[in-house]
């Protein structure tokens, strides 16, 4: 059985400490990369959702414009119909 000197024990402790510090730094780097990737994934999901909402808003705006155009057209048709009916009633009741 071999006995270790104080210097050898201290050198082994230093080597083990350095290896542990490197492992901790590597783990911290990997955790930081994982966190950054997670943030990017969440941001991408939010961007996709935003695009869906924008598409829906644009489609509603198109529908509103079509409805407004149809409303003006219907109002014009109703006005002309009433004007024509007024002329017809006016000429037939004399």
C-alpha positions as CSV (number, residue, x, y, z in Angstrom):
1,X,0.0,0.0,0.0
2,X,1.3,3.4,-1.0
3,X,1.2,6.5,1.1
4,X,0.8,9.9,-0.6
5,X,2.8,12.9,0.4
6,X,1.1,16.2,1.3
7,X,2.4,17.7,-2.0
8,X,0.9,14.9,-4.1
9,X,-2.4,15.2,-2.3
10,X,-2.5,18.9,-2.9
11,X,-1.6,18.5,-6.5
12,X,-4.4,15.9,-7.0
13,X,-6.8,18.2,-5.2
14,X,-5.8,21.1,-7.5
15,X,-6.2,18.9,-10.6
16,X,-9.6,17.7,-9.4
17,X,-10.6,21.3,-8.6
18,X,-9.6,22.5,-12.1
19,X,-11.5,19.7,-13.7
20,X,-14.6,20.5,-11.6
21,X,-14.3,24.2,-12.5
22,X,-14.1,23.3,-16.2
23,X,-17.1,21.0,-16.0
24,X,-19.1,23.7,-14.2
25,X,-18.1,26.3,-16.8
26,X,-19.1,23.9,-19.6
27,X,-22.4,23.1,-17.9
28,X,-23.1,26.9,-17.4
29,X,-22.3,27.4,-21.1
30,X,-24.7,24.7,-22.2
31,X,-27.4,26.0,-19.8
32,X,-27.0,29.5,-21.4
33,X,-27.2,28.0,-24.9
34,X,-30.3,26.1,-23.9
35,X,-31.9,29.2,-22.4
36,X,-31.1,31.2,-25.5
37,X,-32.6,28.5,-27.7
38,X,-35.7,28.4,-25.5
39,X,-36.1,32.1,-25.8
40,X,-35.7,31.9,-29.6
41,X,-38.3,29.1,-29.8
42,X,-40.8,31.2,-27.7
43,X,-40.2,34.2,-29.9
44,X,-40.7,32.2,-33.0
45,X,-44.0,30.9,-31.6
46,X,-45.1,34.4,-30.8
47,X,-44.2,35.6,-34.3
48,X,-46.2,32.8,-35.8
49,X,-49.2,33.7,-33.6
50,X,-48.8,37.4,-34.5
51,X,-48.8,36.5,-38.2
52,X,-52.0,34.5,-37.7
53,X,-53.6,37.5,-35.9
54,X,-52.4,39.9,-38.6
55,X,-53.8,37.6,-41.4
56,X,-57.2,37.5,-39.5
57,X,-57.2,41.2,-39.0
58,X,-56.5,41.8,-42.7
59,X,-59.3,39.4,-43.8
60,X,-61.7,41.3,-41.5
61,X,-60.6,44.6,-43.0
62,X,-61.3,43.3,-46.4
63,X,-64.7,42.0,-45.4
64,X,-65.5,45.4,-43.8
65,X,-64.6,47.2,-47.0
66,X,-66.7,44.8,-49.1
67,X,-69.6,45.3,-46.7
68,X,-69.3,49.1,-46.8
69,X,-69.2,49.0,-50.7
70,X,-72.3,46.7,-50.7
71,X,-74.0,49.1,-48.2
72,X,-73.4,52.1,-50.4
73,X,-74.6,50.2,-53.5
74,X,-77.7,49.0,-51.6
75,X,-78.4,52.5,-50.3
76,X,-78.1,53.9,-53.9
77,X,-80.4,51.2,-55.3
78,X,-82.9,51.9,-52.5
79,X,-82.8,55.6,-53.1
80,X,-83.2,55.3,-56.9
81,X,-86.0,52.8,-56.3
82,X,-87.8,55.2,-54.0
83,X,-87.2,58.1,-56.5
84,X,-88.6,56.0,-59.3
85,X,-91.6,54.9,-57.2
86,X,-92.2,58.5,-56.3
87,X,-92.2,59.6,-60.0
88,X,-94.5,56.7,-60.9
89,X,-96.9,57.5,-58.1
90,X,-96.7,61.2,-58.9
91,X,-97.6,60.8,-62.5
92,X,-100.3,58.1,-62.0
93,X,-102.1,60.0,-59.3
94,X,-102.6,63.3,-61.3
